[in-house]
Amino acid sequence: MKVLIVGAAGMIGAKLASRLAADSAIGERGVDALTLADVVEPRRPAGRIGTVRTLALDVSDPGAVAGLVTDRPDLVFHLAAIVSGEAEADLEKGYRVNLDGTRHLFEAIRAEHEREPSYVPRVVFASSIAVYGAPFPARIGDDFQLAPLTSYGAQKAMGELMLADFSRRGILDGLGLRLPTICIRPGRPNKAASGFFSNILREPLAGEEAVLPVEESVRHFFASPRAAVGFFLHAARLDTGPVGPRRNLAMPGLSATVAEEIEALRRAAGDKAVGLIRREPDETIRRIVGGWATDIEAKRARDLGFRAETSFDEIVRAHIEDEMGGRIP
């Protein structure tokens, strides 16, 4: 099987590539060729895959994207995106990468499909709960309308529509995954408006200060990086027949408040870690986060076998095990 990951230098892309290289299988099919692409050249993962190609390219360049699929990968993970805060601050860049980049990839697949009609790859697209918009019910169901209140959410919703349409036409076999906010993200803080949800746990666990820009009463919807990689691998293996024409699925997750996050940190690392959180209100972030969903039923996804954590203690524990060698410094 040939696998392509677009956006492979990002956190989820890198973890997904490592899992594929280590397991070297999607279901019963072995991964014998892996192509990793991003705006910066991704690292080659250690593992048993024979052919690994790493490329630096701009997804907003249609010529560069076309070259990614000339070898007709069987499975495509599309993760490349400008994150929420940056997409809101830079309208042109957000649409160029998040919308145009998605269209260029799907059009490149269409060109190969027209050359060889039997070529219909599985495409797994990273969408977001930002496609929803307030006012919200207490818990969002699978039929809740898309009404994004950010440019990032609008761009992801447009990608979802293209994915469904190209799947309907038999050009690709797509699944769009509406991801919860991924927490705790490893690495350093980025420009995502949701980044503080990770920062207030990751930095104190490492003995560093972190800034909290919203009230502790703010509620949000989460899953760990471990769960997110599981979502993508499950989507790669899934029989899409039962999914039907509605190809975009809200992923399961955990609804929790900032206060509940902080208490999970306290249980894991004590009062000293909690004392490293500094309150600095930020009205822009409060406004963006206020337009996001706080709890999602995700019944369709759960019925199809997608799974996530059920407590914030699990999310903190996953970070300690996966990113900190199993111990707090």
C-alpha positions in Angstrom: 0.0 0.0 0.0 1.1 3.5 -0.8 0.3 6.2 1.8 0.6 10.0 1.5 0.5 12.3 4.5 0.1 16.0 3.6 0.9 18.1 6.7 3.3 15.4 8.0 5.6 17.8 9.9 2.8 18.8 12.3 2.1 17.1 15.6 -0.5 14.7 14.4 1.2 14.1 11.1 4.5 13.2 12.7 2.8 10.8 15.2 0.8 9.2 12.5 3.9 8.7 10.3 5.7 7.1 13.3 2.7 4.7 14.0 2.6 3.7 10.3 6.4 3.2 10.2 6.3 1.1 13.4 3.2 -1.0 12.6 3.7 -1.0 8.8 0.0 -2.0 8.3 -3.4 -0.6 7.7 -5.7 -3.6 8.5 -4.3 -6.5 6.6 -2.5 -4.4 4.0 1.2 -3.6 4.6 2.5 0.0 4.0 5.4 -0.4 1.6 5.7 3.2 0.5 5.2 6.4 2.5 5.3 10.0 1.3 5.5 12.8 3.8 5.0 16.4 2.7 4.7 19.7 4.5 5.8 23.4 4.2 9.0 22.3 6.0 10.5 18.9 5.1 9.2 16.3 7.6 11.5 14.0 9.5 11.8 10.4 8.3 10.3 8.1 10.9 12.1 5.1 12.2 10.5 1.8 11.2 10.2 -1.0 8.7 8.8 0.7 5.7 11.0 0.3 2.7 10.4 3.5 0.8 10.0 6.8 2.6 9.9 10.1 0.6 10.0 13.4 2.4 9.1 16.7 0.6 8.9 20.4 1.5 6.2 22.1 -0.5 3.5 24.7 -0.4 0.0 23.2 -0.7 -1.3 26.5 -2.2 1.0 25.7 -5.3 -1.2 23.5 -7.5 1.8 22.3 -9.5 3.7 21.1 -6.4 0.6 19.4 -5.1 -0.1 17.6 -8.4 3.3 15.9 -8.1 2.3 14.3 -4.8 -0.3 11.9 -6.4 1.3 11.0 -9.7 2.3 7.6 -8.1 -1.4 7.2 -7.1 -1.3 6.6 -3.3 -3.9 4.3 -2.0 -4.4 6.3 1.2 -4.2 10.0 1.6 -4.2 11.8 5.0 -4.8 15.6 4.5 -3.8 17.4 7.6 -2.1 20.5 6.3 -3.7 23.7 7.6 -3.1 27.2 9.0 -4.3 27.1 12.6 -7.3 29.0 13.9 -5.7 32.1 15.4 -3.4 32.6 12.4 -6.3 32.1 9.9 -8.3 34.7 11.7 -5.4 37.2 11.8 -4.4 36.6 8.1 -7.5 36.1 6.0 -5.6 35.7 2.7 -3.2 33.1 4.0 -5.9 31.1 5.7 -8.0 30.8 2.5 -4.9 30.2 0.4 -3.7 27.2 2.5 -6.9 25.9 4.1 -9.3 26.2 1.1 -7.1 26.4 -2.0 -4.6 23.8 -0.7 -7.5 21.4 -0.1 -8.9 22.0 -3.6 -5.5 21.6 -5.2 -5.1 18.2 -3.6 -8.6 17.0 -4.5 -8.2 18.3 -8.1 -4.8 16.4 -8.4 -6.6 13.2 -7.3 -9.3 13.9 -9.9 -6.8 14.3 -12.6 -5.3 10.9 -11.8 -8.9 9.4 -11.6 -9.7 10.7 -15.1 -6.5 9.1 -16.4 -7.4 5.8 -14.7 -11.1 5.6 -13.5 -10.3 2.7 -11.2 -8.1 5.0 -9.1 -10.3 6.0 -6.2 -8.1 6.5 -3.1 -9.3 6.7 0.5 -8.8 10.3 1.7 -9.0 11.2 5.4 -9.4 14.9 5.9 -8.7 16.7 9.2 -11.7 19.0 9.8 -12.6 20.7 13.1 -15.4 21.4 15.5 -14.9 25.0 14.5 -17.3 24.3 11.6 -20.1 24.7 14.2 -21.2 28.0 15.5 -23.3 29.5 18.4 -25.9 29.4 19.7 -25.4 25.9 20.8 -27.7 23.4 22.5 -26.4 21.8 25.7 -25.0 19.0 23.5 -24.6 19.0 19.7 -26.1 16.1 17.8 -25.0 14.8 14.4 -27.7 16.9 12.6 -26.6 20.2 14.1 -26.1 22.8 11.3 -22.7 24.1 10.2 -22.5 27.9 11.0 -18.9 28.7 11.7 -18.0 31.9 13.4 -14.3 32.0 12.4 -12.5 32.0 9.0 -10.8 28.8 10.0 -14.2 27.1 10.6 -15.5 28.4 7.3 -12.5 27.1 5.5 -12.8 23.7 7.1 -16.6 23.6 6.3 -15.8 24.3 2.6 -13.2 21.5 2.6 -15.9 19.2 4.0 -18.3 20.1 1.2 -15.7 19.4 -1.4 -14.8 16.1 0.2 -18.5 14.9 0.2 -19.0 16.1 -3.4 -15.8 14.4 -4.7 -16.8 11.2 -2.8 -20.4 11.3 -4.3 -18.8 11.5 -7.8 -16.6 8.5 -7.1 -13.4 10.5 -7.5 -12.2 9.6 -4.0 -13.5 7.7 -1.0 -13.4 10.4 1.6 -13.9 10.7 5.4 -13.8 14.1 7.1 -13.0 14.0 10.9 -14.2 17.0 12.9 -11.5 16.9 15.6 -12.0 18.1 19.1 -9.4 20.5 20.4 -6.3 18.3 20.8 -4.8 18.4 24.3 -2.1 18.2 25.5 -0.3 19.1 22.4 3.5 18.5 22.7 6.1 21.0 21.7 6.0 24.8 22.1 3.0 27.1 22.0 1.7 27.9 18.5 -0.8 30.5 17.0 -3.9 28.4 17.6 -6.5 30.2 19.6 -7.1 27.0 21.5 -3.4 26.6 22.3 -3.8 27.8 25.9 -5.8 24.7 26.8 -2.6 22.7 26.2 -0.2 25.4 27.5 -1.7 25.5 31.0 -1.0 21.8 31.4 2.2 21.2 29.3 4.3 24.0 30.7 3.5 23.6 34.4 4.1 19.8 34.1 7.6 20.8 32.8 8.1 23.4 35.6 7.4 26.4 33.5 4.9 29.3 33.7 1.8 29.4 31.4 -0.8 32.0 30.6 -4.5 31.5 31.0 -6.5 34.0 28.9 -10.0 32.9 29.8 -12.1 32.2 32.9 -11.9 28.8 34.6 -15.6 28.4 33.9 -15.0 28.1 30.1 -16.1 24.7 28.9 -14.7 23.0 25.8 -14.4 19.6 24.0 -11.1 17.7 24.0 -9.3 14.6 22.9 -5.6 13.6 23.3 -3.0 13.3 20.5 -3.1 9.6 21.2 -6.8 9.5 20.5 -6.5 11.7 17.4 -4.0 9.4 15.8 -6.4 6.5 16.6 -9.2 8.4 14.8 -7.1 8.6 11.6 -6.0 5.0 11.7 -9.5 3.8 12.3 -10.8 6.0 9.4 -8.2 4.5 7.1 -9.5 1.0 7.8 -13.2 1.8 8.0 -15.7 0.4 5.6 -17.4 3.6 4.3 -20.5 1.7 3.1 -22.4 2.2 6.4 -21.3 5.9 6.5 -23.4 6.8 3.5 -23.2 10.1 1.6 -22.7 12.2 4.8 -18.9 11.7 4.8 -18.0 14.2 7.6 -18.2 12.9 11.2 -17.9 14.6 14.6 -15.3 12.7 16.5 -15.9 11.7 20.1 -14.2 13.5 22.9 -14.4 14.8 26.5 -16.4 17.9 27.6 -14.6 19.7 30.4 -14.0 23.1 32.0 -10.7 24.9 32.4 -11.2 24.4 36.2 -11.5 20.6 35.6 -8.3 20.7 33.5 -6.5 22.5 36.4 -7.7 20.0 39.0 -6.4 17.1 36.8 -3.1 18.9 36.7 -3.2 19.3 40.5 -3.8 15.5 40.9 -0.9 14.7 38.6 1.7 17.3 39.7 0.5 19.1 42.8 -0.2 22.6 43.9 3.2 23.9 42.8 2.5 23.1 39.2 -1.0 24.8 39.4 0.8 27.9 40.9 2.7 28.3 37.6 -0.6 29.3 35.8 -0.8 33.1 35.3 -4.2 34.7 34.6 -4.0 37.3 31.8 -7.4 37.9 30.1 -7.3 38.2 26.3 -10.5 39.5 24.8 -9.7 38.2 21.2 -9.2 34.6 22.4 -12.2 34.8 24.7 -14.3 35.9 21.7 -13.0 33.1 19.4 -13.4 30.4 22.0 -16.9 31.7 22.9 -18.0 30.7 19.4 -16.9 27.0 19.7 -18.9 24.0 20.7 -18.6 22.8 24.3 -20.1 19.2 24.1 -20.7 16.9 21.1 -22.6 13.6 21.1 -20.7 12.1 18.2 -23.2 9.2 18.0 -22.4 8.3 14.4 -18.7 8.2 15.0 -19.1 6.2 18.2 -21.4 3.7 16.5 -18.7 3.3 13.8 -16.0 2.4 16.4 -14.2 5.7 17.0 -13.1 6.1 20.7 -11.6 8.9 22.9 -10.8 9.5 26.6 -13.5 9.8 29.2 -11.6 11.9 31.9 -9.0 14.6 31.9 -6.8 12.5 34.1 -6.5 10.1 31.1 -5.5 12.9 28.9 -2.8 14.1 31.3 -1.6 10.6 31.8 -1.3 10.0 28.1 0.9 13.1 27.8 3.2 12.1 30.6 3.6 8.6 29.1 4.0 9.6 25.5 6.0 12.9 25.8 7.7 12.9 29.2 9.0 9.3 29.5 6.4 8.4 32.0 7.5 10.8 34.8 7.2 14.4 35.8 10.6 16.2 36.3 
